[in-house]
Amino acid sequence: MGISKPEARALLKEKGLRVTAPRLAVLRVLGESKAPLSHTDVVASLGDCDWDPATVYRNLVKLRDSGIAAVVSRADGIDRYALKLNSSTDHNHPHFVCDACGQVACLPADMASSISIRGRWAASVRGATIQLRGDCPDCIRAKK
């Protein structure tokens, strides 16, 4: 997906957030990722920078609170964030959590769309977070 520096600046301004170097960096890391990222993942992706982990965390929370990012997985009690640019990128699809390596991967949205439910629980199920657990394809292959 990716987000350019000018796009990131414009997005922050549109949401009424100050444009700071750490905030831009965190936003761009989320925009470049193909999977949800934990705070630790974001810190690691930033590499050798001058910002402490608390600064990165505060920026993740600020991006979440402004609606730019969303917590899309809470596997093992760890919040994982994804960029949420508009309603078409709500990141509302199932995720797979590997019990062996801990990887959290996005699964095709059509896996959840095949669930058909009516009545009182319909809205709850449509808005629910779906997480499957097991061994990812790489870990299954490594065990053979």
Residue pairs with C-beta under 8 A, 6 or more apart in sequence:
1 31
1 32
1 34
1 83
2 28
2 31
2 32
3 11
3 27
3 28
3 31
3 32
3 83
3 85
5 24
5 28
8 24
8 27
8 28
8 31
9 19
9 24
11 27
11 68
11 85
12 18
12 19
12 23
12 24
12 27
12 68
13 19
15 66
15 67
15 68
16 66
17 23
17 62
17 63
17 66
17 68
20 59
22 49
22 51
22 55
22 56
22 59
23 59
23 62
23 63
25 46
25 49
25 51
26 42
26 46
26 56
26 59
26 60
26 63
27 63
27 68
27 69
27 83
29 37
29 42
29 45
29 46
30 37
30 42
30 63
30 69
30 81
30 82
30 83
31 83
33 41
33 45
33 82
33 83
34 106
35 103
35 104
35 105
35 106
36 72
36 73
36 80
36 81
36 82
36 91
36 95
36 104
36 106
37 45
37 80
37 81
37 82
38 78
38 79
38 80
38 81
39 53
39 56
39 57
39 60
39 78
39 79
40 78
41 80
42 56
42 60
42 81
43 53
43 56
46 56
60 69
60 81
63 69
63 81
64 70
64 71
64 81
67 84
68 83
68 84
68 85
69 81
69 82
69 83
69 84
70 81
70 82
70 84
70 90
70 91
71 79
71 80
71 81
72 80
72 81
72 82
72 91
72 95
72 129
73 79
73 80
73 95
73 97
73 104
73 129
73 131
74 80
74 129
75 95
75 97
75 104
75 131
75 133
76 97
76 102
80 104
82 91
83 89
83 91
84 90
84 91
91 106
92 109
92 112
92 127
93 106
93 107
93 108
93 109
93 111
93 112
93 130
94 107
94 108
94 109
94 111
94 112
94 130
94 131
94 132
95 104
95 105
95 106
95 107
95 129
95 130
95 131
95 132
96 104
96 105
96 107
96 131
96 132
96 133
96 134
96 136
97 103
97 104
97 131
97 132
97 133
98 104
98 105
98 133
98 134
98 135
98 136
98 139
99 133
99 134
99 135
100 135
100 136
100 139
101 136
101 138
101 139
103 136
103 138
105 136
107 132
111 130
112 130
115 125
117 125
117 126
135 143
